[in-house]
Amino acid sequence: KLSMEELLAIQRINLRGAIPEDQSVLRASNQGEPVILDATADAGKAYADTVDRLLGEERPFRFIEEEKKGFLKRLFGG
């Protein structure tokens, strides 16, 4: 599993959004509705944030967890 930093380094792209795994996506799909309309769903919030960023607005990346480095990685780098 790649970390967000590894993925961005490989792709060499500017990140505009990251959609978390969320059961609401399946539920919305089964109901035939876009998950972005579910204001309580993490995935819906992430899609809305992504759209706002594409429109030039500043939005935090709420659902990206920073990779925690272990003792050896901090000691030796990596």
N, C-alpha and C positions, 0 to 999 in steps of 0.2 A: 504494500500500500504506500503510495507516494504522499509526502506531505505537500501542503499548499506551496511552500517555498520551492520544493523540487519540481513540482509541476510547472510553476511559473518560469523557472530557470530553463526547463526543457523546451517549453512552448515559446518563450521569448515574447510574451504578450502582456499588455496592460490588463489587469483583472478588472472587470466591470461588475461581476457578481459571482456569488457562490451560493448554490441552493442546497440546503441541508436535506438529508434523508428525512422524510416525514410521511407518516401514514395518511395525512390529509390529501396527499397527491393521489393516492389510490382511491380514496373515498370520493374526491372531486371528480376523478376520471369515471368512476362507476356511475356517478350522478349526471355525467355529461356537462359539468360546469368547470370553468377555469379555476384552478386553485388560487390564483391571485385575488379572486373575489372573496376568499375566506380571510377576513382580517385577523382572525385568531390563530391561523396556521403559521408555523415558522416558515414553511416554504412560500406561502402567500406573501408574507412580509419580506422575504428575501427577493422574490420576483419584483415586488413593488419598489424595493430599494434599488434593484438593478435598473429598472426603468428610469427612476429618478436620476441615477448616475449618468445614464445615456443621454438624458435631457440636460446634463450639465450641473445638476445639484450635488452638493456634498452630502454623503450618507456614510455612516460607519458600517464596517463589515461586522455585523452582529453575530454571525454564526460561524466565524472562522476561529478555531482554537489554535493558539500558538503551540508549536511543538516544544515540549519540555525536554531539555537536554539533561542527560544523566551525568553523573560525576565524571566518568572517563571522557565523555565528549567535551565537557567544559574544560577538563584538564589538558587534553591533547588536541582540542579543536575538532571541528567536524559538524 
